[in-house]
Amino acid sequence: MTIIAVAIRYDEGTVSLRAPSRHNELVALHVGVTKSSDTRGFLTDLGEFLDRRQAADYAFRTGQITSLRSPPNLTSEDLW
């Protein structure tokens, strides 16, 4: 598996944008839309949602990254 997109998971569902997008771009697309609390994270190429901490562990294990800018959480800047 490879991390391929930034994502935000709401109670209502998950929205995502493929690399090299950033979470703030995803938020901007949904301005004015009332949503429940959110969890920011990433999607893998298999469609699995990983929160920032899970994604950091995964990216290290798969060799996608060698360091983190904001440990223990993964940011899109760490990947692309």
N, C-alpha and C positions, 0 to 999 in steps of 0.2 A: 504494500500500500504506500501511497505517496500523498502528502498534503497538497491539495490543488486549489483551495479557495478559502477566503475569509468567510465567516458565517456568524449569524446571530440567531440564537434559539429563543423563541418566545413560547409561552404556553400554547399559543395558537398555531405554531409551526416554526419552521426554520427558513431563513432567507440567506442567500449567499451570492458572492461574486467571485469569479475565477481570478487567478493570479494574472497580473500583479496588483490587483485591487487592494485597498486598505479598508479597515473597519469604518473609518470616518466617511468614506464614500458610500458605504452601505447604509449608514445612519442617515446621510443626507438624502438618499433616495426615499426614505420613509418618514421624512419630517412631516409633522402634522397628522400622522397616522397613530391613533391611540392603540398602544400595545401593552401587554402585561410586562412585568419585570423581565429583563433579558439576561442571557448568558452569552458572552462573546467567545468565539472560538474559531474552529476551522473544520473544513470537510476534507475527507480523504477521497481518493479516486474511486472508492467503493461506496461513497455516499454516507460514511459514518461520521457523525458529529463528535468532535473532541473539544472540550473546553481548553482554555489557554494552558493550564498546567499539564493536562493529559497530552496535549499537542506537543508541548516542550519535550516531555519524556519520549514520546513517539518519534519526534524529529531527530533527537539524539540517537536513539536506537537504530533508526534506518539510515543514518548518515546524511540527512538533509541539512543539518546544522552542526557546528562545532562549538558554538557559544551562544549565550543569550544576552540581550541588551537590558532586560528587566527581569532577572531571575525572581521567582521560579517560573514565570509566565512567558509563553511564546508570543511574539508580535510578528506582524507581517513583514516588518523591516528585517527580522532575523532570517526570513526565508527568501525574500525577493526585493 
